[in-house]
Amino acid sequence: HTEKCKCIEKLTPHGIVLSEVGSKDAAHIIPPYKWIELMKAEIEAGSTYVIAEAREAGNVGIYRGSGEVREGLVQEILTQISAEKIIWEAPQKAQQLYFINLVGCNVNLGNIAPIEVISLETMRIGLRGDTFHLYLDKEAND
């Protein structure tokens, strides 16, 4: 990981740097403290955004094999790392909805299939039943 951070440091002066934390191997479970340690190190090295690994299927890393969000892990990460610095891989609709509800409509999401972009954006702005309540609740509180 030290070598990776050195590469990030070298690239930072040349523009935006994205790095990724996690494993594509479902058998390799990384504990929350390690996710935080790795993310912090990469951000401190100059990474503009850190991507939370999930694979194209959304079934490793920050998710269980079923695709369910490892909520405890996500919550713990967010106690130490700003949501603005993380890109959450969220290929499944339920995963996208989870992060929109948790972080807000401008949450950084990645690994979105091109065919799903419009659907995701309608969720973000409350034009779907899944997120319409977010805007109703906001109006009621204003």
N, C-alpha and C positions, 0 to 999 in steps of 0.2 A: 504494500500500500504506500510505502514511502516513495517508491519509484513513480507510482501513479501521481502522487501529489507534486513531485518534482516536475513531471510533464505538464501538469496543470499550471504550475508557476511559470514555466517557460512560455506557455501558450497565452496566458492571460493578457499580456501587453498587446497582443495581435487581434483581440476581439472577444466576442462572447464565447465562453467555454461551458460546455455541458458535460457533466460527469454522471456516472450511474453507480448506485449502490444496491447490492442485493446479489442474489444468485439465481441462475436459470435452472439449477438443480433442486428439484422439490425435496430431496432428502437432506439438503444442506439448510438447516434452520438457523437463522442468525438471531441471537437474542436482541431485545430492544436496545440495551446499553451499547451494543456493538454497532447497530444501525446509526445511533446518535453519534458515536465516536467517529465513525467513518464519514458521515455527512459533514460533521463539524470540521474535520481535517480537510476535506475537499473544498468546502466553502472558504476556510481560512487560507487555503492554497491559492484561491482566486476563482474557483468555479462560480459562474454566474448563477447557474441552476444545478441542482442535484436531482437526478431522476431516480424515483423509487421503483425498482425492478418488479415486474409482474409477468413478463412474457406476453406473447400475442394472445394467449388463451386466458390470461388473467387468473392463473391458478398456482402461482408461486410467489415468493417474496412477501409482499404485504397482504397476500390473499392465501386462504387455505386451498387445498386441492379442489374443493367444490366451487371456488370462486368467491366464497364469503370473505368479507374484509376482516383482517385480523385487527379488530377495533382497538384492543389494548395496545398493540404495537403502534398503530397510527396515533392514538392519543398520547402515548409516551413520547413519540418523536416530536409531536407538536408542542410539548412542554419545553423542548430545548432548541428546536429549529423553527424559524419563521416559515409559515406556509408560503410566503411569497418567494422563497428560495427553493421550493420543492416542486417538481413536476411529477405528479402521481400517474403512473401508467394505469389506465382504467378502460380496457377494451369492452367491458360489458356494461349495459345500461344501468343495472343495479349498482355497480361500482361508481359510475359517473354520478348517479343520483346521490349516493352516500356522500361523496366529496362536495357536491354542490350544497347539500344540506348542512354539512359540517363546517365548511370553510367559507362558502358563499358562491355567488354566481360567477365570479371571476377567478375561481380556483384554477391553477395550472394543471391541465390534464394532457396526457400523452397516450400514444398507442391507440389512437382513435382511427377506425377504418374510414377511408374516404367517404364511403356510402353512408356513414353514420354522422357525419359532421353537421348536417342540417338538423337532424333529430336532436343532437346534443345542444346545438345553439338554441333551439326552441325550448329545451329544458332550462337552459341558463336564463332565458328572459321570461320564463313563466308562462309560455304559451302551450304547455302540456299539463295535463291533470296532475302529473307527478310533482310539479313545482309551482303550480298556480297559487297554492296556499301561501307560499313564501311572500308573494307580493300582496296578497290579501291581508296577511298578518302585518306587513309593513305599513300598509295604508291605515289599518285600524289603530296602529300605535302612533301614527303621525298626527 
